[in-house]
Amino acid sequence: MDAMFDICYLSADGNNPEPDDIPKTKDYVWVLGKKYSAIQDLDRIRRDITSILWCTYRKGFVSIGDEGLTSDKGWGCMLRCGQMVLGVALIRVHLSSDWVDPTYLKIVQRFEERKQAPYSIHQVALMGASEGKEVGQWFGPNTVAQKIGVQQCIVKNDRGDSSSTPDNVVVTDWMPLLLIVPLRLGLSEINPVYIDGLKICFQSPQSIGVIGGKPNQALYLIGCVGDEVIYLDPHTTQRSGFVENKMTDDQKEIDCSYHCKYASRIPILAMDPSVAVCFLCRTRSDFDDLCKTIQQQLMKEAQALFEICEKRPAHWGPNADIDLQNTGLFTDIPTWILDPNNMIT
């Protein structure tokens, strides 16, 4: 995996001041559910952050909507954060520690500024029309979560409770599950009572980050250290282009534009209170472990962020589907995201 990003990643040296991305602290650093030492694992932290697909504003793409927009600068930042969440999910499902470059490139190509790319800014923005959001309007995290797939609280019976399955029965009907939980953690600012619960979410092995940000500025929050959150910022406008097979210098440059060298930090209390926490359960065991974390840690907080229900609440109704395969935007997910045995084609 490391070799794939050599062209994108440059460590700080004597001619370049050390970036202030990761603080020199004894506190553990958490990034997408993994624990690191800020001192001993600095290079590993940066390398792993660089491996995350970084989706930013683009310019010069095929026009979108009635206004003929060729850039999403100023309105697409929350959509880009949603793309980054999905990118992490795809990589976790389809790529192991031994990355296969063609598969990686096929994932990146799903996010390029092509109308036919299923998760391009074109497709995501146009789907906003069903929520009354015209192309060019700014999206909040709740709207983005609705377009990806939402779970207000986790209903164990909807996914099957493995505790009721006999030991001699092999369960084979599980497909990877992406959970996105939109939350309001205060009125105009974060209520400090929610800080520890938010940290528990970042520390969960199933975490794939949080869609959130500062007031009026969407950010992809990928982890935490102390009382700060670590994030990738989509507010860099880059030219549109295609990675293809990553054979030419231009294609390699475009590939590099999907990877950020250094993350940034803000205090948790500086966050906008409107967020959406995201988890990926690749296996039934992942789901069971996430439920235990929520029950044994999150729900014991003074103010739990959300809860687990054994049965679907009556007011949800019978068709309140909660996972990706039944949402309008990601209609091809069952064929290549949720089935780990059916790789991207």
Buried (B, 14 or more C-beta within 10 A) or exposed (E): EEEBBEBBBEEEEEEEEEEEBBEEEEEBBBBBBBEBBBEEBBEBBBBBBBBBBBBBBBBEBEEBBEEEBBBBBEBBBBBBBBBBBBBBBBBBBBBEEEBEEEBBBBBBBBBBBBEEBBBBBBBBBBBBEEEEBEBBBBBBBBBBBBBBBBBBBBBBEBBBBBEEEEEEEEEEEBBBBBBBBBBEBBEEEBEEEBBBBBBBBBBBBBBBBBBBBEEEBBBBBBBBBBEBBBBBBBBBBBEBBBBBEBEEEEBBBBBBBBBBBBBBBBEBBBBBBBBBBBBBBBEBEBBBBBBEBBBEBBBEBEEBBBEBBEEBEEEBEEEBBBBBBBBEBBEEBBEBBBBBEEBBE
